[in-house]
Amino acid sequence: MAEAPDDLDELVRAVSNSTRRRILRLCVDRHIPAGSIASEIDLAPASVSEHLKVLRKTGLVELERTGTSWRYRTDRARTAVVLERLAADLPTSGEPTRSAS
């Protein structure tokens, strides 16, 4: 698995893209080749590759080699960590929020 970043902003950017979220959903509980991902979401293989690169860099997908093929799977544990970190970063009830002015 790729070394996952600790930067919450980078993790949030990775999952803020709707195509990457679609890829994560496709890869849950199964190993799937990039070509199959491209076919299922009707996107050019090069574009899928770029999205997978971001997801791998953040540790949200795992890469497994089977013979001559590479297959991807969503790392559920890592995804849960991202959600926990995001929730921990949000203000708690009654905590003042900063103005975006």
VEXVEXVEX-539347 format. One record per atom (N, C-alpha, C): x, y, z. Coordinates in steps of 0.2 Angstrom, whole numbers, padded with zeros to 4 digits, always signed. Example, Ala and Ser with C-alpha at 12.3 -4.5 7.8 and 13.67 -1.06 7.14 Angstrom:
<nodes>
+0066-0028+0039;+0062-0022+0039;+0066-0016+0039;+0064-0011+0035;+0068-0005+0036;+0064+0000+0039;
</nodes>
This chain:
<nodes>
+0004-0006+0000;+0000+0000+0000;+0004+0006+0000;+0002+0011-0003;+0006+0018-0004;+0006+0021+0003;+0011+0025+0005;+0012+0028+0011;+0006+0034+0011;+0001+0033+0016;-0004+0037+0016;-0003+0044+0019;-0005+0050+0016;-0003+0056+0019;-0007+0057+0025;-0004+0062+0029;-0008+0064+0035;-0011+0070+0034;-0010+0074+0029;-0014+0080+0027;-0021+0079+0026;-0025+0081+0030;-0032+0080+0030;-0035+0084+0023;-0032+0090+0022;-0034+0093+0015;-0033+0089+0009;-0027+0085+0009;-0026+0081+0003;-0031+0075+0003;-0033+0073+0009;-0037+0067+0009;-0044+0069+0007;-0046+0075+0009;-0053+0078+0007;-0053+0079+0000;-0048+0082-0003;-0047+0084-0010;-0048+0077-0014;-0045+0072-0012;-0046+0065-0015;-0053+0063-0016;-0057+0064-0011;-0064+0061-0011;-0069+0067-0013;-0066+0073-0014;-0071+0078-0016;-0073+0077-0023;-0069+0073-0027;-0071+0073-0034;-0076+0067-0035;-0081+0068-0039;-0087+0063-0039;-0084+0057-0043;-0080+0058-0048;-0078+0052-0052;-0074+0048-0047;-0069+0050-0043;-0066+0046-0038;-0070+0043-0033;-0075+0046-0031;-0080+0043-0027;-0084+0037-0030;-0085+0038-0037;-0088+0032-0041;-0083+0026-0041;-0077+0028-0042;-0072+0023-0042;-0071+0019-0036;-0071+0023-0030;-0071+0020-0024;-0077+0015-0023;-0083+0017-0025;-0089+0013-0024;-0088+0006-0029;-0086+0007-0035;-0085+0001-0039;-0080-0004-0036;-0075-0001-0032;-0070-0006-0030;-0071-0008-0023;-0077-0007-0020;-0078-0010-0013;-0079-0017-0014;-0076-0021-0009;-0077-0028-0009;-0075-0032-0015;-0071-0029-0019;-0069-0033-0025;-0063-0030-0028;-0059-0034-0031;-0053-0032-0035;-0055-0031-0042;-0054-0025-0045;-0056-0024-0052;-0051-0021-0056;-0050-0023-0062;-0044-0020-0066;-0046-0013-0068;-0041-0009-0070;-0043-0002-0072;-0047-0001-0078;-0046-0006-0083;-0050-0006-0089;-0057-0007-0088;-0059-0012-0083;-0066-0013-0081;-0069-0007-0078;-0065-0003-0074;-0067+0003-0070;-0069+0008-0076;-0064+0009-0081;-0066+0013-0086;-0072+0012-0090;-0073+0005-0091;-0079+0003-0095;-0085+0004-0091;-0085+0003-0085;-0091+0004-0081;-0093+0011-0079;-0088+0015-0079;-0090+0022-0078;-0090+0027-0085;-0088+0023-0090;-0088+0026-0097;-0083+0032-0097;-0077+0031-0095;-0072+0036-0095;-0065+0033-0098;-0062+0037-0101;-0055+0035-0105;-0051+0032-0099;-0047+0026-0102;-0043+0023-0097;-0037+0028-0094;-0035+0032-0098;-0030+0037-0095;-0033+0041-0090;-0039+0043-0090;-0042+0047-0085;-0043+0043-0079;-0045+0037-0080;-0046+0032-0074;-0039+0031-0070;-0034+0031-0074;-0027+0030-0072;-0025+0036-0067;-0027+0042-0070;-0025+0048-0066;-0029+0048-0059;-0035+0046-0059;-0039+0046-0053;-0037+0041-0049;-0035+0035-0051;-0033+0029-0047;-0026+0031-0044;-0022+0035-0047;-0016+0038-0045;-0017+0042-0038;-0022+0046-0039;-0023+0050-0033;-0026+0046-0027;-0030+0041-0029;-0033+0037-0024;-0028+0033-0020;-0023+0030-0025;-0017+0026-0022;-0013+0030-0017;-0011+0036-0020;-0007+0041-0016;-0010+0042-0009;-0016+0043-0008;-0019+0044-0002;-0021+0038+0002;-0019+0032-0001;-0021+0026+0002;-0028+0023+0002;-0032+0026-0002;-0039+0025-0002;-0041+0018-0006;-0036+0017-0011;-0037+0010-0014;-0030+0007-0014;-0031+0000-0014;-0025-0005-0013;-0024-0007-0020;-0018-0009-0022;-0017-0012-0029;-0014-0019-0028;-0017-0023-0031;-0014-0030-0031;-0013-0033-0038;-0007-0036-0038;-0005-0039-0045;-0007-0046-0045;-0011-0048-0050;-0013-0055-0051;-0010-0057-0058;-0005-0061-0058;-0002-0063-0065;+0001-0057-0068;-0002-0055-0074;+0000-0049-0078;-0005-0044-0077;-0010-0045-0073;-0015-0039-0072;-0015-0036-0065;-0016-0029-0065;-0016-0026-0059;-0024-0024-0057;-0025-0025-0051;-0032-0024-0049;-0033-0020-0043;-0038-0016-0042;-0039-0011-0037;-0045-0013-0033;-0044-0011-0026;-0049-0012-0021;-0049-0006-0016;-0055-0004-0015;-0056+0001-0010;-0053-0001-0003;-0049+0002+0000;-0047+0001+0007;-0052+0003+0012;-0056-0001+0014;-0062+0002+0019;-0059+0004+0025;-0054+0001+0028;-0051+0004+0034;-0048+0011+0033;-0045+0012+0028;-0042+0019+0027;-0047+0024+0026;-0053+0022+0022;-0058+0026+0021;-0062+0028+0027;-0062+0023+0032;-0065+0025+0038;-0061+0030+0042;-0054+0029+0042;-0050+0034+0045;-0051+0041+0042;-0051+0041+0036;-0053+0048+0033;-0059+0051+0036;-0064+0047+0036;-0071+0050+0039;-0070+0052+0046;-0067+0048+0050;-0066+0049+0057;-0061+0056+0058;-0056+0056+0054;-0052+0062+0054;-0056+0069+0052;-0060+0068+0047;-0064+0074+0045;-0069+0075+0051;-0072+0071+0054;-0077+0072+0059;-0074+0075+0065;-0068+0073+0066;-0064+0076+0072;-0062+0083+0071;-0061+0085+0064;-0059+0091+0063;-0065+0096+0063;-0071+0094+0063;-0077+0098+0063;-0078+0101+0070;-0081+0107+0070;-0082+0110+0077;-0087+0106+0081;-0087+0105+0087;-0092+0101+0091;-0097+0106+0093;-0103+0103+0095;-0109+0107+0096;-0107+0113+0101;-0109+0119+0100;-0107+0124+0104;-0101+0128+0103;-0096+0125+0099;-0090+0127+0098;-0090+0133+0093;-0088+0139+0094;-0088+0144+0088;-0085+0142+0082;-0088+0144+0076;-0084+0143+0070;-0081+0149+0068;-0076+0148+0064;-0072+0154+0061;-0076+0157+0055;-0076+0163+0055;-0080+0167+0049;-0075+0166+0043;-0078+0165+0037;-0074+0165+0031;-0073+0172+0027;-0073+0177+0031;-0072+0184+0028;-0066+0185+0026;
</nodes>
